Amino acid sequence: MPSTRKSLLHSLLRYRPEAAAVLSGILLALCYPRWDMGELVWIWSAPLLAALWFSEPRKPGQARWKRGFTLGYLSGLSFFVINVSFITEISRVAGTIWAGIAALLALTLYLGLYFGAFGAFAATVGRWTMPGPETGRRDLFGESFAAIEVASINGAAWCGLEWLRGILFTGYGWNGLGVALKDQLLLVQFADVIGITGYGFVLMFVGIIIFCTLVRLGFEVKQRKRLRPHFEFALGVMMVMGLFLYGSAAMTRKPTETIDVRARVLQLNISLEDKWSEDLTLRQKIIFDYRDLTRTFVETSPHDLVVWPESAIPGLFFSPWVQDYFNDHILKGDDFHLITGLEDSNLQGTEIYNTITIMKGNTESYQMYKKIHLVPLGEFIPFRKKFPVFEWIAGGIIENDFTPGVSYEPLMIEKDEHEIGIIPLICFEDTVPRHTRKFIRPGPQIMVNVTNDGWFYDSAQPAQHFDNALFRCIELRRPMIRAANTGVSGFIDERGSLYDRKGSSRLPRILRDEESGSTYIRGSLPATLQVDLNPPVTFYARYGDAFSVGMGALALAVALNFGLRNRQRRFSGKSSSA
């Protein structure tokens, strides 16, 4: 019996590297909603790095990169199966649990490839070896510089892969490492230069420095009985301090001239079942509720903007009844701008658009933005005819694909003889920085996002959506108004802060239940935005993900050089044998 237990324990210990990789994925998943344990983002990679660097391939003769890919892929699977588990909520709309399971598997299996690619890189090109006489690093700072080199190239690889994940196949760049710092605003202000994907380099670099420092300290205490200089740790601290100082300056910087915009968001928390119900009574209730709430607010206090969410009412903008509804019941010639999400179509009805429409006084004043960045399996079915699996998952939800718009021109409103640009963002467009930055122009601007996160009910998705959107404000130095049908509605300033710095309230400017903290509620929220009349056009707005692309190119160049040297070494070995 004891020998059986010993054999079982030995078998389990053989899989320590795999367990470590899975643990890293779980630790990283805990950094984001619903857990929000963002402090783990500094150390989550330690178990994975230990497995990649210090374990040997399972099979004799197996290439190290294959072993690294397997471990990285395991870590990615464990992360994404938790992080995107909200996707299973589409089962309710699709009418079958298998649609949600299929969507989760497909998304997880694909997204895990990016972790796998990092694992292959870190296990070979970016491998760090234990310090010791065999490494040949006997000079005072040699081991420190070796750790810095490893941290730099692995950080560059991770950063490049995060950027790539956000652009391939329309992109799913949610929850990069930097998003875990959403509550550490002083540290993320540098996103106006490197973008939030650039923080993938910062956090991976610092995480590796911490790991290498701890391993070196343990080795030095146990083997050498004396400590050596740790310049790598000092550099990591200096990097964090530099971000802190930059953030402190950015958070205290005040615009020279501002204009106040009085805005209100409405969130009616309408379920999808009611929103698209065939029951005429339910549809009429939605229409009347928007009318009654809007008129109550604009008739009792002055408003510059009232913002409704995505596809707020069940009708096309140019339908006669919709025109009459806005002219006779909502706008009535009054002096406020209504911004609402609506659907519209061309005259033939062959093309359907998801839009943001602005009106003031009457519908003849309308300005319309047609959504450009459509969501696969949400607004169109990719390869609808060629791959029946996608049609099976979402065909019952999306009978007709939306048509993308083409214009990146901001919409305009007027306040006190100033023209203010409205950057229109529908649904997930506020999580796509390369899309949002194309709207940036000199002069005052406000980002307005209308969304309907009701597809995912009361899951972690609305909070994740909001957290990822917040960084557009920092990258582009423009405030944001968000109106959700269900989700997170609120106001974010150009520093990424939810708080009104001039107001007396210390509560964050998001619509939520005061007791439970839930944002899955019905209500409205007013706020006064201080809009900078001369906001900067940031480095990120001008050059986008130049830093992340550069890091990715650096990692690729190092990998190609590594592969070339290995090939030459093998060729030389064969020549010597011959």
C-alpha positions as CSV (number, residue, x, y, z in Angstrom):
1,M,0.0,0.0,0.0
2,P,2.8,2.5,0.9
3,S,4.5,1.7,-2.4
4,T,1.2,2.4,-4.3
5,R,0.8,5.8,-2.7
6,K,4.5,6.6,-3.4
7,S,4.0,5.6,-7.0
8,L,0.8,7.8,-7.3
9,L,2.6,10.8,-5.7
10,H,5.5,10.3,-8.1
11,S,3.1,10.3,-11.0
12,L,1.4,13.5,-9.8
13,L,4.8,15.2,-9.3
14,R,5.7,14.5,-12.9
15,Y,2.9,16.9,-13.9
16,R,4.1,19.8,-11.7
17,P,5.0,22.0,-14.8
18,E,1.5,21.5,-16.3
19,A,-0.1,22.3,-12.9
20,A,2.1,25.4,-12.6
21,A,1.0,26.6,-16.1
22,V,-2.7,26.1,-15.2
23,L,-2.1,28.0,-11.9
24,S,-0.7,31.0,-13.7
25,G,-3.8,31.1,-16.0
26,I,-6.1,31.0,-12.9
27,L,-4.1,33.7,-11.1
28,L,-4.3,36.0,-14.2
29,A,-8.1,35.4,-14.5
30,L,-8.5,36.5,-10.9
31,C,-7.1,40.0,-11.9
32,Y,-10.3,40.9,-13.8
33,P,-14.1,41.0,-13.0
34,R,-15.7,39.4,-11.1
35,W,-12.8,39.1,-8.8
36,D,-10.8,42.2,-9.5
37,M,-7.6,41.1,-7.7
38,G,-5.5,43.3,-9.8
39,E,-2.4,43.1,-7.5
40,L,-1.8,39.5,-8.8
41,V,-0.9,40.9,-12.2
42,W,2.7,41.5,-10.9
43,I,3.3,37.8,-10.0
44,W,0.8,35.7,-12.0
45,S,3.5,34.7,-14.5
46,A,5.9,33.2,-11.9
47,P,4.6,29.5,-12.0
48,L,4.5,29.6,-15.8
49,L,8.0,30.9,-16.0
50,A,9.3,28.3,-13.6
51,A,7.7,25.6,-15.7
52,L,9.0,27.0,-19.0
53,W,12.6,27.6,-17.9
54,F,13.3,24.8,-15.4
55,S,11.4,21.8,-16.6
56,E,12.6,19.5,-19.3
57,P,10.6,18.1,-22.3
58,R,8.4,15.2,-21.4
59,K,9.6,13.0,-24.2
60,P,13.2,12.4,-25.1
61,G,14.3,14.4,-28.1
62,Q,11.2,16.6,-28.0
63,A,11.9,20.1,-29.1
64,R,11.9,22.6,-26.3
65,W,9.7,25.0,-28.2
66,K,7.0,22.4,-28.5
67,R,7.2,21.8,-24.8
68,G,7.0,25.6,-24.2
69,F,4.0,25.9,-26.5
70,T,2.1,23.2,-24.7
71,L,2.7,24.7,-21.3
72,G,1.8,28.2,-22.6
73,Y,-1.3,26.9,-24.3
74,L,-2.4,25.2,-21.0
75,S,-2.0,28.5,-19.2
76,G,-4.0,30.3,-21.9
77,L,-6.8,27.8,-21.8
78,S,-7.1,28.0,-18.1
79,F,-7.2,31.8,-18.3
80,F,-9.7,32.2,-21.1
81,V,-12.1,29.5,-20.1
82,I,-12.6,31.6,-16.9
83,N,-12.2,35.0,-18.4
84,V,-14.6,34.6,-21.3
85,S,-17.0,32.2,-19.6
86,F,-19.7,35.0,-20.0
87,I,-20.0,33.9,-23.7
88,T,-22.0,30.9,-22.6
89,E,-24.9,33.4,-21.8
90,I,-25.8,33.4,-25.5
91,S,-27.3,30.0,-24.9
92,R,-30.4,31.8,-23.5
93,V,-30.8,33.8,-26.7
94,A,-29.9,30.9,-29.0
95,G,-32.3,28.6,-27.2
96,T,-29.7,25.8,-26.7
97,I,-27.0,25.3,-24.2
98,W,-24.8,23.8,-26.8
99,A,-24.5,27.1,-28.7
100,G,-22.9,28.7,-25.6
101,I,-20.6,25.7,-25.0
102,A,-19.5,25.7,-28.6
103,A,-18.8,29.5,-28.5
104,L,-16.8,29.1,-25.3
105,L,-14.7,26.2,-26.7
106,A,-14.1,27.9,-30.0
107,L,-13.0,31.2,-28.5
108,T,-10.9,29.6,-25.8
109,L,-9.1,27.2,-28.1
110,Y,-8.3,30.1,-30.4
111,L,-7.2,32.7,-27.9
112,G,-5.0,30.2,-26.0
113,L,-2.8,30.1,-29.1
114,Y,-1.3,33.5,-28.1
115,F,-0.2,32.1,-24.8
116,G,1.1,29.1,-26.6
117,A,3.2,31.3,-28.9
118,F,4.6,33.1,-25.9
119,G,5.4,29.8,-24.2
120,A,7.3,28.6,-27.2
121,F,9.3,31.9,-27.3
122,A,10.1,32.0,-23.6
123,A,11.2,28.4,-23.4
124,T,13.7,28.9,-26.2
125,V,14.6,32.4,-27.3
126,G,13.7,34.0,-24.0
127,R,14.9,31.2,-21.7
128,W,16.7,32.3,-18.5
129,T,19.2,29.9,-17.0
130,M,19.9,29.6,-13.3
131,P,22.9,31.6,-12.2
132,G,26.1,29.7,-11.5
133,P,29.6,29.0,-12.7
134,E,28.4,27.1,-15.7
135,T,26.7,30.2,-17.1
136,G,30.0,32.1,-17.4
137,R,28.6,35.2,-15.8
138,R,31.1,35.9,-13.0
139,D,31.4,39.7,-13.4
140,L,29.7,41.8,-10.8
141,F,26.7,42.8,-12.8
142,G,26.6,40.1,-15.4
143,E,23.8,38.1,-13.9
144,S,21.7,41.3,-13.5
145,F,22.2,42.3,-17.1
146,A,21.3,38.7,-18.2
147,A,18.0,39.0,-16.2
148,I,17.3,42.4,-17.8
149,E,17.9,41.0,-21.2
150,V,15.6,38.1,-20.6
151,A,12.9,40.4,-19.1
152,S,13.2,42.7,-22.1
153,I,12.8,40.2,-24.9
154,N,10.0,38.3,-23.2
155,G,8.2,41.5,-22.4
156,A,8.6,42.5,-26.0
157,A,7.2,39.2,-27.2
158,W,4.2,39.4,-24.8
159,C,3.5,43.0,-25.8
160,G,3.6,42.1,-29.5
161,L,1.3,39.2,-29.0
162,E,-1.3,41.3,-27.1
163,W,-1.3,43.8,-30.0
164,L,-1.7,40.9,-32.5
165,R,-4.6,39.4,-30.6
166,G,-6.4,42.8,-30.8
167,I,-6.2,43.0,-34.6
168,L,-6.4,39.5,-36.1
169,F,-9.9,38.3,-37.2
170,T,-11.4,41.7,-36.3
171,G,-9.6,41.4,-32.9
172,Y,-10.4,40.5,-29.4
173,G,-7.9,42.5,-27.4
174,W,-9.8,42.5,-24.1
175,N,-8.1,42.1,-20.7
176,G,-4.5,42.6,-21.6
177,L,-2.2,42.8,-18.6
178,G,-2.5,46.6,-18.3
179,V,-6.3,46.5,-17.8
180,A,-5.7,44.8,-14.4
181,L,-4.3,48.2,-13.3
182,K,-7.6,50.0,-13.8
183,D,-7.7,51.0,-10.1
184,Q,-4.1,52.2,-10.2
185,L,-4.6,55.3,-12.3
186,L,-1.3,56.9,-11.3
187,L,0.5,54.0,-13.0
188,V,-1.5,53.9,-16.3
189,Q,-1.4,57.5,-17.4
190,F,1.6,56.6,-19.7
191,A,-1.0,54.9,-21.9
192,D,-1.3,58.2,-23.7
193,V,2.1,57.3,-25.2
194,I,2.3,53.5,-25.4
195,G,-1.3,52.5,-25.3
196,I,-2.7,49.9,-23.0
197,T,-1.1,47.1,-25.0
198,G,2.3,48.7,-24.2
199,Y,1.7,47.9,-20.5
200,G,2.0,44.3,-21.6
201,F,5.7,44.9,-21.9
202,V,5.9,46.9,-18.6
203,L,4.1,44.3,-16.5
204,M,5.8,41.2,-18.1
205,F,9.2,42.9,-17.7
206,V,8.6,43.8,-14.0
207,G,7.1,40.4,-13.3
208,I,10.1,38.6,-14.8
209,I,12.5,40.9,-12.8
210,I,10.7,40.0,-9.6
211,F,10.8,36.3,-10.4
212,C,14.5,36.4,-11.4
213,T,15.5,38.4,-8.3
214,L,13.7,36.0,-5.9
215,V,15.3,33.0,-7.6
216,R,18.8,34.6,-7.5
217,L,18.4,35.6,-3.9
218,G,17.4,32.0,-3.0
219,F,20.4,30.6,-4.9
220,E,22.8,33.1,-3.3
221,V,21.7,32.4,0.2
222,K,21.7,28.6,-0.3
223,Q,24.8,28.1,-2.5
224,R,27.1,31.1,-2.2
225,K,26.2,32.2,1.3
226,R,26.5,35.8,0.2
227,L,24.5,38.3,-1.8
228,R,25.4,39.9,-5.1
229,P,24.2,43.3,-6.6
230,H,20.7,43.2,-8.0
231,F,20.7,46.0,-10.5
232,E,17.8,44.3,-12.3
233,F,15.5,44.8,-9.3
234,A,16.6,48.5,-9.0
235,L,15.8,49.0,-12.7
236,G,12.3,47.4,-12.2
237,V,11.7,49.7,-9.3
238,M,12.9,52.7,-11.3
239,M,10.5,51.8,-14.1
240,V,7.5,51.7,-11.8
241,M,8.6,54.9,-10.1
242,G,8.9,56.6,-13.5
243,L,5.3,55.6,-14.3
244,F,4.2,56.9,-10.9
245,L,5.8,60.3,-11.4
246,Y,4.4,60.6,-15.0
247,G,1.0,59.7,-13.7
248,S,1.2,62.1,-10.8
249,A,1.9,65.0,-13.3
250,A,-0.9,63.9,-15.6
251,M,-3.4,63.6,-12.8
252,T,-2.7,67.0,-11.5
253,R,-2.5,68.8,-14.9
254,K,-5.4,71.2,-15.4
255,P,-6.8,72.4,-18.7
256,T,-6.5,76.2,-19.3
257,E,-10.0,76.6,-20.6
258,T,-13.1,74.3,-20.2
259,I,-16.8,74.3,-21.0
260,D,-19.4,72.6,-18.8
261,V,-21.7,70.1,-20.6
262,R,-24.8,69.0,-18.6
263,A,-25.5,65.4,-19.6
264,R,-27.8,62.6,-18.5
265,V,-27.8,58.9,-19.4
266,L,-30.8,56.6,-19.3
267,Q,-30.6,52.9,-18.6
268,L,-33.9,51.1,-18.6
269,N,-32.5,47.6,-18.1
270,I,-34.7,46.0,-20.6
271,S,-34.2,42.3,-21.1
272,L,-33.6,41.0,-24.7
273,E,-36.8,39.0,-24.5
274,D,-38.8,42.2,-23.8
275,K,-36.8,44.4,-26.2
276,W,-37.6,42.2,-29.2
277,S,-40.8,40.7,-28.1
278,E,-43.7,40.3,-30.5
279,D,-46.0,41.5,-27.8
280,L,-47.0,45.0,-28.9
281,T,-47.9,46.0,-25.3
282,L,-44.3,45.4,-24.2
283,R,-42.9,47.4,-27.1
284,Q,-45.2,50.2,-26.4
285,K,-44.1,50.3,-22.8
286,I,-40.5,50.7,-23.8
287,I,-41.3,53.6,-26.1
288,F,-43.5,55.3,-23.5
289,D,-40.9,54.8,-20.7
290,Y,-38.2,56.6,-22.8
291,R,-40.6,59.4,-23.6
292,D,-41.8,59.9,-20.0
293,L,-38.4,59.8,-18.4
294,T,-36.8,62.1,-21.0
295,R,-39.6,64.7,-20.9
296,T,-39.6,64.6,-17.1
297,F,-35.9,65.4,-16.9
298,V,-35.7,68.0,-19.6
299,E,-38.8,69.9,-18.4
300,T,-37.6,70.2,-14.8
301,S,-33.9,71.1,-15.3
302,P,-31.6,72.3,-18.1
303,H,-29.8,69.6,-20.1
304,D,-27.3,69.9,-23.0
305,L,-27.2,66.1,-23.7
306,V,-29.6,63.2,-23.0
307,V,-28.1,59.9,-24.1
308,W,-30.1,56.7,-24.8
309,P,-28.4,53.3,-25.3
310,E,-27.9,51.2,-28.3
311,S,-31.0,50.3,-30.4
312,A,-33.0,52.1,-27.7
313,I,-36.4,51.7,-29.4
314,P,-37.7,48.9,-31.7
315,G,-37.9,50.8,-34.9
316,L,-35.9,52.2,-37.9
317,F,-35.1,55.8,-37.8
318,F,-36.8,56.8,-41.0
319,S,-40.0,54.9,-40.3
320,P,-42.9,57.4,-40.2
321,W,-43.9,56.5,-36.7
322,V,-40.4,56.9,-35.4
323,Q,-40.1,60.3,-37.0
324,D,-43.5,61.4,-35.4
325,Y,-42.4,59.9,-32.1
326,F,-39.3,62.0,-31.9
327,N,-40.8,65.2,-33.2
328,D,-44.1,65.2,-31.3
329,H,-43.2,63.4,-28.1
330,I,-39.4,63.7,-27.4
331,L,-37.8,66.7,-29.0
332,K,-40.7,69.1,-29.3
333,G,-38.4,71.9,-30.5
334,D,-36.6,72.1,-27.2
335,D,-33.0,73.2,-26.6
336,F,-31.2,69.9,-25.9
337,H,-29.4,67.3,-27.9
338,L,-30.7,63.7,-27.9
339,I,-28.1,61.1,-28.7
340,T,-29.5,57.6,-29.2
341,G,-28.6,54.3,-30.7
342,L,-31.0,53.3,-33.5
343,E,-31.3,50.9,-36.3
344,D,-31.8,52.1,-39.9
345,S,-31.8,50.8,-43.4
346,N,-31.4,51.9,-47.0
347,L,-34.4,52.7,-49.1
348,Q,-34.6,49.2,-50.5
349,G,-34.3,47.6,-47.1
350,T,-31.4,45.4,-48.3
351,E,-28.9,47.0,-45.9
352,I,-29.3,47.4,-42.2
353,Y,-27.2,49.7,-40.1
354,N,-26.5,50.0,-36.4
355,T,-26.3,53.8,-35.8
356,I,-25.8,56.6,-33.3
357,T,-28.1,59.5,-34.2
358,I,-28.0,63.0,-32.8
359,M,-31.0,65.3,-33.0
360,K,-31.9,68.7,-31.5
361,G,-35.4,70.3,-31.8
362,N,-36.6,67.9,-34.6
363,T,-35.5,65.0,-36.7
364,E,-34.5,67.2,-39.6
365,S,-31.4,68.3,-37.6
366,Y,-30.2,64.7,-37.4
367,Q,-26.6,63.6,-37.8
368,M,-25.9,59.9,-38.1
369,Y,-22.9,57.6,-37.6
370,K,-23.2,54.0,-39.0
371,K,-21.2,51.5,-37.0
372,I,-18.0,50.4,-38.7
373,H,-16.4,47.8,-36.4
374,L,-19.1,45.1,-36.4
375,V,-19.0,42.2,-33.9
376,P,-18.7,38.7,-35.4
377,L,-21.5,36.4,-34.2
378,G,-23.2,39.5,-32.8
379,E,-23.9,41.7,-35.8
380,F,-22.8,39.4,-38.7
381,I,-22.0,35.8,-39.1
382,P,-18.5,35.3,-40.6
383,F,-18.4,32.8,-43.5
384,R,-22.1,32.4,-43.1
385,K,-22.4,30.1,-46.1
386,K,-19.0,28.4,-46.0
387,F,-18.9,27.2,-42.4
388,P,-22.3,26.0,-41.1
389,V,-21.0,25.9,-37.5
390,F,-21.2,29.7,-37.3
391,E,-24.7,29.7,-38.8
392,W,-25.7,27.0,-36.3
393,I,-24.3,29.0,-33.3
394,A,-25.8,32.4,-34.2
395,G,-28.1,32.0,-37.1
396,G,-31.2,32.1,-35.0
397,I,-30.1,35.4,-33.5
398,I,-28.8,37.1,-36.6
399,E,-31.2,36.6,-39.5
400,N,-29.5,39.4,-41.5
401,D,-26.0,40.7,-41.3
402,F,-25.5,44.4,-40.5
403,T,-23.7,46.6,-43.1
404,P,-20.7,48.5,-41.8
405,G,-20.4,52.2,-42.2
406,V,-17.3,54.0,-43.6
407,S,-17.1,57.5,-42.1
408,Y,-14.7,58.5,-39.3
409,E,-16.0,62.0,-39.1
410,P,-17.1,63.0,-35.5
411,L,-20.6,64.3,-35.1
412,M,-21.1,67.8,-33.8
413,I,-23.1,69.6,-31.1
414,E,-23.0,73.3,-30.1
415,K,-22.7,74.8,-26.6
416,D,-22.2,78.5,-25.8
417,E,-21.0,79.2,-29.4
418,H,-18.4,76.3,-29.2
419,E,-18.6,73.3,-31.4
420,I,-17.9,70.1,-29.6
421,G,-17.1,66.9,-31.5
422,I,-18.9,63.7,-30.5
423,I,-16.8,60.6,-31.1
424,P,-19.6,58.0,-31.7
425,L,-18.8,54.5,-30.4
426,I,-21.4,51.7,-30.6
427,C,-21.2,48.5,-28.4
428,F,-17.6,47.1,-28.3
429,E,-16.1,49.9,-30.5
430,D,-15.0,51.7,-27.3
431,T,-12.7,48.7,-26.5
432,V,-10.9,49.0,-29.9
433,P,-8.2,51.7,-29.6
434,R,-7.1,51.6,-33.2
435,H,-10.7,52.3,-34.3
436,T,-11.4,55.1,-31.7
437,R,-8.2,57.1,-32.4
438,K,-9.3,57.7,-36.0
439,F,-11.9,60.1,-34.8
440,I,-9.5,62.4,-32.9
441,R,-9.4,66.0,-34.2
442,P,-8.1,69.2,-32.6
443,G,-10.6,71.0,-30.4
444,P,-13.1,69.9,-27.7
445,Q,-14.4,66.3,-28.0
446,I,-16.4,63.9,-26.0
447,M,-16.6,60.1,-26.6
448,V,-20.1,58.7,-26.4
449,N,-20.6,55.0,-26.2
450,V,-24.1,53.5,-26.5
451,T,-24.2,49.8,-25.9
452,N,-26.5,46.9,-25.0
453,D,-24.7,44.3,-22.8
454,G,-28.0,42.6,-22.2
455,W,-26.8,39.7,-24.4
456,F,-24.7,38.5,-21.5
457,Y,-27.2,39.2,-18.7
458,D,-25.7,39.8,-15.2
459,S,-22.4,38.2,-15.9
460,A,-18.8,39.6,-15.7
461,Q,-19.0,40.8,-19.3
462,P,-20.5,44.3,-18.6
463,A,-17.8,45.1,-16.0
464,Q,-15.0,43.8,-18.3
465,H,-16.4,45.9,-21.2
466,F,-16.4,49.0,-19.0
467,D,-12.9,48.4,-17.7
468,N,-11.5,48.0,-21.2
469,A,-13.3,51.1,-22.4
470,L,-11.9,53.2,-19.6
471,F,-8.4,53.3,-21.1
472,R,-9.6,55.0,-24.3
473,C,-10.0,58.1,-22.1
474,I,-6.4,58.0,-21.0
475,E,-4.9,57.1,-24.4
476,L,-6.7,59.9,-26.2
477,R,-7.3,62.4,-23.3
478,R,-11.0,62.7,-24.0
479,P,-13.9,62.2,-21.5
480,M,-16.5,59.5,-22.2
481,I,-20.2,59.1,-21.6
482,R,-21.5,55.6,-21.6
483,A,-25.2,54.7,-21.9
484,A,-26.1,51.0,-21.6
485,N,-29.4,49.3,-21.9
486,T,-28.0,46.9,-19.4
487,G,-24.4,47.0,-18.3
488,V,-22.5,49.9,-16.9
489,S,-23.7,53.5,-17.6
490,G,-21.7,56.4,-16.4
491,F,-19.1,59.1,-17.0
492,I,-15.3,58.9,-17.2
493,D,-13.0,61.9,-17.4
494,E,-9.9,62.2,-19.5
495,R,-7.7,60.7,-16.8
496,G,-9.8,57.5,-16.6
497,S,-11.4,58.7,-13.3
498,L,-15.0,58.1,-12.4
499,Y,-15.1,60.9,-9.9
500,D,-16.2,64.5,-10.3
501,R,-13.2,66.6,-9.2
502,K,-15.3,69.8,-8.9
503,G,-18.4,68.2,-7.3
504,S,-19.2,67.6,-3.7
505,S,-20.1,63.9,-4.1
506,R,-17.4,61.3,-3.5
507,L,-19.3,58.6,-5.2
508,P,-18.1,57.3,-8.6
509,R,-20.2,58.5,-11.5
510,I,-21.7,55.2,-12.6
511,L,-25.3,54.0,-12.3
512,R,-25.4,51.3,-9.7
513,D,-27.4,50.1,-6.7
514,E,-26.0,51.8,-3.6
515,E,-26.5,48.8,-1.4
516,S,-25.5,45.8,-3.6
517,G,-23.2,47.7,-6.0
518,S,-25.0,46.0,-8.9
519,T,-25.1,47.9,-12.2
520,Y,-27.8,45.6,-13.5
521,I,-30.5,48.1,-12.6
522,R,-33.0,50.6,-14.1
523,G,-32.4,54.3,-13.7
524,S,-30.8,57.5,-14.9
525,L,-27.7,59.4,-13.9
526,P,-26.8,63.1,-14.5
527,A,-23.4,64.7,-14.5
528,T,-21.7,67.9,-15.6
529,L,-18.6,67.2,-17.7
530,Q,-15.7,69.7,-17.8
531,V,-14.7,69.5,-21.4
532,D,-11.2,70.8,-22.3
533,L,-11.5,73.4,-25.1
534,N,-7.9,72.7,-26.2
535,P,-7.2,69.0,-25.4
536,P,-3.9,67.5,-26.5
537,V,-3.6,65.2,-29.5
538,T,-1.6,62.6,-27.7
539,F,1.3,60.5,-29.0
540,Y,-1.0,57.5,-29.0
541,A,-3.6,59.4,-31.0
542,R,-1.0,60.3,-33.6
543,Y,0.9,57.1,-33.9
544,G,-1.3,54.4,-32.4
545,D,0.3,51.2,-31.3
546,A,3.8,52.1,-32.6
547,F,5.4,51.0,-29.3
548,S,3.7,47.6,-29.3
549,V,4.4,47.0,-32.9
550,G,8.0,47.9,-32.3
551,M,8.2,45.5,-29.4
552,G,6.6,42.8,-31.5
553,A,9.1,43.5,-34.3
554,L,12.0,43.3,-31.9
555,A,10.9,40.0,-30.5
556,L,10.5,38.6,-34.0
557,A,13.9,39.8,-35.0
558,V,15.5,38.2,-31.9
559,A,13.6,34.9,-32.7
560,L,14.7,34.9,-36.3
561,N,18.3,35.5,-35.2
562,F,18.0,32.7,-32.6
563,G,16.7,30.3,-35.2
564,L,19.4,31.3,-37.7
565,R,22.2,30.8,-35.2
566,N,20.7,27.4,-34.2
567,R,20.6,26.3,-37.8
568,Q,24.2,27.4,-38.4
569,R,25.2,25.5,-35.3
570,R,23.5,22.3,-36.5
571,F,25.0,22.7,-39.9
572,S,28.5,23.2,-38.4
573,G,28.0,20.1,-36.3
574,K,27.0,18.0,-39.3
575,S,30.0,19.3,-41.2
576,S,32.4,18.4,-38.4
577,S,30.9,14.9,-38.2
578,A,31.4,14.4,-41.9
